Amino acid sequence: MAEAQPFLPYGRQVIEDDDIAAVTEALRADLLTTGPRVEAFERAFAETVGARHAVACSSGTAALHLSMLALDLQPGDVVIAPAITFAATANCARYQGGEVIFADVDPDTGLMTPETLAAAIGRLGGRRLKAVLPVHLSGNVADLPGIRRLAEPYGAELVEDACHALGTTMAGGNQPERVGDGRHSALACFSFHPVKTMTTGEGGMVTTSDPALAQRLRLYRTHGISRDPAGFQHHDLAFDADGAVNPWIYEMQALGYNYRLPDLLCALGLSQLAKLDRFIARRRSLAERYRTLLQPLAPLVRAVTPPRGCDPALHLFVVLIDFAAAGLSRRQVTEALRAQGIGSQVHYIPVHRQPYYRARYGPIDLPGADAYYSRCLSLPLFPSMADSDPERVVAALRAVLGVG
């Protein structure tokens, strides 16, 4: 009897002995929360993506919220976010009392485009547009120059939701542009959830080229508390009669949050970041194998095509399936794949259709988002997959769909 093959989830972290050793060493250190590994991780990450500043935080959601705080988003201000994304992209504005206009997306990539952004701007109704939040879905990058050109006349900042796109590059100038380098946006947000390209268990990062924004991110990350004597506002409390700083003094200068990423998790981040290139190369190799194997299944099944000039470091491998033509529902396909040991997932339910946002803004017609959602399915993609796993996944998909 043939031995059962291991279950393939749609995503999985890769933790190796050196990662465990790095965490073990950090556990033996004096500081588990805010210690030297935090700044070391921030410096290494900034260098990796080509940013001037990187600020570590507790999750990708925290990164997005900190970005809204750093931009001073006020109640009633408007942000525009694509309908195809995780809820946190929109929620970060609502935390501050901001309102969200959902932009439609390209039905074949799930990405906000300049055209869908222009349509969303048409629904502003005289309100102040504070920020536009393009999402680099699955690792494919949105058209940042085109989106920025539309946002600038409104004084709106770009905040990249780059949680899927660490390592993605774009054609530009003499050398490729890296997602997060700050060339086109005020801020870029990353996630280190276990199924992302690298992990800290949970964690996030915000990159920026603006030192003032970086300072605000760090302030709001730690309860709004500053320990910098140069910025102390109450000198009678902060300084002794001889002008020396009282060593116990700190000032809460804003209403902030505990969004710190502990030294312990930054140890894992540093170890993972050192092998990011290997992880990305493996993901690209697996994705290319998938594309080759899927070609005979077109047009019933098609891999999402990266935008022109984009070399994605894919977090997800998404296919678009014509379920109606196959005579099967998506539930039937996912359950049949699971029965063969193949995991899958749907990224994402359009956020404007979630009950909270539907109750707040009413029904919204975004046909591109609906078309993308109705066909998308994420297949297994992670670096520790075997060379033969794409063949296994595609063979199972062919059998389920009755192709070949």
C-alpha positions in Angstrom: 0.0 0.0 0.0 1.4 3.4 -1.0 2.4 5.7 1.8 0.2 8.7 2.2 1.8 11.9 1.1 2.1 14.8 3.5 -0.6 17.5 3.5 0.4 20.6 1.6 -1.1 23.8 3.1 -1.4 26.9 1.0 1.5 28.5 3.0 3.9 27.5 5.7 6.8 29.0 7.6 10.4 27.7 7.1 12.1 27.5 10.5 15.6 26.1 10.5 18.2 25.2 13.1 20.0 28.6 12.9 16.6 30.3 13.5 16.1 28.3 16.7 19.7 29.0 17.8 19.2 32.7 17.3 16.0 32.7 19.4 17.7 30.6 22.1 20.6 33.0 22.3 18.1 35.9 22.6 16.3 34.1 25.4 19.5 34.0 27.4 20.1 37.8 27.0 19.1 40.4 29.6 16.5 42.1 27.4 13.6 40.2 25.9 11.4 43.1 24.9 13.2 46.2 23.6 16.9 45.4 23.3 19.7 45.7 20.7 18.2 43.2 18.2 15.3 45.6 17.5 17.5 48.3 16.1 19.7 45.7 14.4 16.7 44.2 12.6 15.4 47.7 11.6 18.8 48.6 10.1 19.2 45.4 8.3 15.6 45.6 6.9 16.0 49.2 5.8 19.2 48.2 3.9 17.4 45.2 2.3 14.6 47.2 0.8 16.6 50.4 0.2 14.8 52.6 2.7 16.2 55.4 4.8 14.2 54.3 7.9 12.5 51.1 9.1 10.4 50.9 12.3 9.6 47.4 13.6 6.2 46.8 15.2 4.0 43.9 16.4 2.1 43.1 13.2 1.2 44.2 9.7 -2.0 45.5 11.1 0.0 47.6 13.6 2.1 48.9 10.8 -0.9 50.1 8.9 -2.4 51.7 12.0 0.9 53.4 12.9 1.0 54.8 9.4 -2.4 56.5 9.9 -1.2 57.9 13.2 2.0 59.2 11.7 0.0 60.9 8.9 -2.3 62.5 11.5 -5.5 61.0 10.0 -8.4 62.8 11.6 -12.1 61.8 12.0 -13.9 62.4 8.7 -10.7 62.2 6.6 -11.0 59.8 3.7 -8.7 57.0 2.6 -9.1 55.0 -0.6 -8.3 51.3 -0.5 -8.9 48.5 -3.0 -11.8 46.1 -2.3 -9.6 43.0 -2.7 -7.4 43.0 0.4 -7.4 41.8 4.0 -9.7 43.9 6.2 -6.8 45.5 8.1 -6.1 47.8 5.1 -9.4 49.5 5.6 -9.7 49.0 9.3 -6.6 51.1 10.0 -8.4 54.2 8.9 -11.5 53.4 10.9 -9.5 53.1 14.1 -8.8 56.8 13.7 -12.4 57.7 12.8 -11.5 58.0 9.1 -13.8 56.9 6.3 -13.0 54.4 3.5 -13.8 54.6 -0.1 -13.3 51.2 -1.7 -11.7 51.2 -5.2 -12.5 48.5 -7.7 -9.7 46.4 -9.0 -8.5 44.8 -12.2 -10.5 41.6 -12.6 -7.4 39.6 -13.7 -4.9 40.8 -11.1 -6.9 42.0 -8.1 -4.9 45.2 -8.1 -6.1 48.8 -7.8 -5.3 50.7 -11.0 -5.1 54.4 -11.9 -8.5 53.9 -13.6 -10.2 52.4 -10.6 -8.6 55.0 -8.3 -10.0 57.8 -10.5 -13.5 56.3 -10.2 -13.1 56.1 -6.4 -11.9 59.7 -6.3 -15.1 60.6 -8.1 -17.0 59.5 -5.0 -15.2 61.8 -2.6 -18.0 64.3 -2.6 -15.9 67.2 -1.4 -14.4 65.4 1.5 -10.6 65.5 2.3 -8.6 62.7 0.7 -5.8 62.0 3.2 -4.2 58.8 1.9 -4.4 56.2 -0.8 -3.5 52.6 0.2 -2.5 50.5 -2.9 -2.1 46.8 -2.0 0.6 44.7 -3.7 -1.6 41.6 -3.8 0.1 38.2 -3.6 3.4 40.0 -4.3 2.4 41.7 -7.5 2.9 45.4 -7.3 0.3 48.1 -8.1 1.1 50.9 -10.6 2.6 53.3 -8.0 3.7 56.1 -10.4 0.2 56.2 -12.0 -1.6 56.1 -8.6 0.7 58.8 -7.2 0.0 61.1 -10.1 -3.7 61.0 -9.3 -3.3 61.3 -5.5 -0.9 64.3 -5.5 -3.4 67.0 -6.7 -5.5 66.2 -3.6 -2.5 66.4 -1.2 -3.0 62.7 -0.4 -0.1 60.5 0.7 0.5 57.0 -0.6 0.8 54.2 2.0 1.8 50.9 0.4 0.2 47.8 1.9 3.3 45.8 1.0 2.5 43.0 3.4 2.6 40.5 0.5 5.5 41.9 -1.4 8.8 41.8 0.5 11.4 41.3 -2.2 9.3 42.3 -5.2 11.1 44.6 -7.6 9.9 46.9 -10.4 11.6 48.1 -13.5 12.7 51.7 -13.1 15.7 53.8 -14.2 19.1 52.2 -14.3 18.3 49.5 -11.8 15.2 47.8 -10.4 13.2 49.6 -7.8 12.5 47.7 -4.6 9.2 47.6 -2.8 9.5 49.7 0.3 12.3 52.0 -0.8 10.1 55.1 -0.4 10.5 56.2 -4.0 6.8 56.6 -4.7 5.2 56.6 -1.2 5.3 58.2 2.2 5.2 54.8 4.0 5.2 51.1 3.2 3.9 48.4 5.5 5.1 44.9 5.8 4.0 41.7 7.6 6.0 38.9 9.1 3.1 36.5 9.7 4.2 32.8 9.4 2.9 32.4 5.8 4.7 35.5 4.5 8.0 35.4 2.7 9.9 35.5 6.0 8.5 35.4 9.6 9.1 36.7 13.1 6.1 34.6 14.3 4.0 37.8 14.3 5.4 41.1 13.4 5.5 44.0 11.0 7.6 46.9 9.7 7.0 50.4 8.3 9.6 51.9 6.0 9.8 55.6 5.1 12.2 58.1 3.6 10.9 60.9 5.9 12.8 61.2 9.3 9.8 63.1 10.8 7.4 60.3 9.9 9.9 57.7 11.3 10.1 59.7 14.6 6.3 59.7 14.8 6.0 56.0 14.1 8.4 55.3 17.0 6.5 57.6 19.3 3.1 56.0 18.6 4.6 52.5 18.7 5.5 52.9 22.4 2.5 54.4 24.2 3.3 57.9 22.8 6.2 58.0 25.3 9.4 59.8 24.6 12.7 59.4 26.5 14.6 61.9 24.4 15.7 64.8 26.6 16.0 67.1 23.5 12.2 66.9 23.1 11.1 67.1 26.8 8.4 69.7 27.3 8.3 69.9 31.2 11.8 71.0 32.1 11.0 71.3 35.8 10.2 67.6 36.0 12.8 66.3 33.5 15.9 68.1 34.7 17.7 68.5 38.1 18.7 72.0 39.3 22.2 71.5 37.8 20.6 70.8 34.3 21.2 67.0 34.4 18.5 64.8 33.2 16.6 62.9 35.9 17.2 59.3 34.8 13.7 58.0 35.6 11.9 60.6 33.5 9.8 59.9 30.4 7.1 61.9 28.8 3.8 60.7 27.3 3.5 63.2 24.5 0.7 61.6 22.5 -1.9 58.9 22.8 0.0 55.9 21.6 -0.1 52.1 21.7 2.0 49.1 22.7 2.9 48.0 19.2 6.5 47.1 19.9 8.2 44.0 18.4 10.2 42.2 21.1 13.9 41.7 20.9 13.2 38.0 21.0 11.2 38.1 17.8 13.7 40.4 16.2 16.3 37.7 16.7 14.2 35.4 14.6 13.7 38.3 12.1 17.4 38.8 11.7 18.0 35.1 11.1 15.2 34.9 8.5 16.2 38.1 6.8 19.7 36.7 6.2 18.1 33.9 4.0 15.5 36.1 2.3 17.2 35.8 -1.1 17.1 32.0 -0.9 13.5 32.0 0.1 12.6 34.3 -2.8 14.6 32.4 -5.4 12.8 29.2 -4.3 9.4 30.8 -4.5 10.1 32.1 -8.0 11.3 28.7 -9.1 8.2 27.0 -7.8 5.9 29.7 -9.3 7.6 29.3 -12.7 7.1 25.5 -12.6 3.4 26.0 -11.8 3.0 28.4 -14.7 4.5 25.8 -17.1 2.3 23.0 -15.8 -0.9 25.1 -15.9 -0.6 26.2 -19.5 -2.5 23.2 -20.9 -5.4 24.0 -18.5 -6.1 27.4 -20.0 -8.5 29.0 -20.4 -10.3 27.0 -17.6 -7.4 27.7 -15.2 -5.0 30.6 -15.5 -2.2 31.8 -13.2 -2.5 35.4 -12.3 0.0 37.3 -14.6 2.4 39.8 -13.0 2.0 43.4 -14.2 4.5 44.6 -16.8 7.8 45.5 -15.3 7.1 43.6 -12.0 9.3 40.8 -10.8 7.3 39.5 -7.9 8.5 37.6 -4.9 5.2 35.9 -4.6 3.7 35.4 -1.2 0.7 33.5 -2.7 0.3 31.6 -5.9 -3.1 32.5 -7.2 -5.0 30.9 -10.1 -8.2 32.1 -11.7 -10.7 29.2 -12.3 -13.8 29.4 -14.4 -15.9 27.3 -11.9 -19.1 27.7 -14.0 -17.4 26.2 -17.1 -16.0 23.4 -14.9 -19.5 22.7 -13.6 -18.2 22.8 -10.1 -18.5 25.2 -7.2 -15.4 26.5 -5.5 -16.3 24.7 -2.4 -16.5 21.4 -4.3 -13.1 22.0 -5.8 -11.4 23.0 -2.5 -12.9 20.0 -0.7 -11.9 17.6 -3.4 -8.3 19.0 -3.3 -8.2 18.7 0.4 -9.3 15.0 0.1 -6.1 14.5 -1.9 -3.9 16.3 0.6 -3.8 19.7 -1.1 -4.7 22.8 0.8 -6.0 26.0 -0.8 -7.4 29.4 0.3 -9.3 32.4 -1.1 -7.6 35.8 -1.0 -9.9 37.7 -0.4 -13.6 38.2 0.1 -14.1 41.8 -1.1 -13.9 44.0 2.0 -16.9 46.2 0.9 -19.1 43.1 1.2 -18.2 42.4 4.8 -21.1 43.1 7.1 -19.5 45.9 9.0 -18.7 47.9 5.9 -21.9 47.1 4.1 -23.8 48.4 7.1 -21.7 51.6 7.2 -21.6 52.4 3.4 -24.4 50.4 1.9 -24.2 48.2 -1.2 -21.5 49.2 -3.6 -21.1 47.8 -7.2 -17.5 46.9 -7.9 -17.6 44.4 -10.7 -13.8 44.0 -11.1 -13.5 42.9 -7.4 -16.5 40.6 -7.7 -15.1 39.0 -10.9 -11.7 38.5 -9.3 -13.1 37.0 -6.1 -15.4 34.6 -8.0 -12.5 32.9 -9.7 -9.5 33.2 -7.4 -7.9 30.3 -5.5 -4.5 30.2 -3.8 -2.5 27.0 -4.2 0.4 25.8 -2.0 3.5 27.9 -2.2 6.3 27.9 0.3 10.1 27.3 0.1 10.2 23.9 1.7 8.0 22.4 -0.9 9.6 19.5 -2.8 10.5 19.9 -6.5 7.7 17.5 -7.4 5.0 19.2 -5.4 3.8 21.6 -8.2 3.2 18.5 -10.3 1.3 16.9 -7.5 -0.9 19.9 -7.0 -1.6 20.4 -10.7 -2.3 16.7 -11.2 -4.8 16.9 -8.4 -6.4 20.0 -9.8 -6.7 18.4 -13.3 -8.4 15.3 -11.7 -10.8 17.4 -9.7 -11.7 19.5 -12.8 -11.9 16.5 -15.1 -9.3 18.0 -17.5 -7.1 15.6 -19.5 
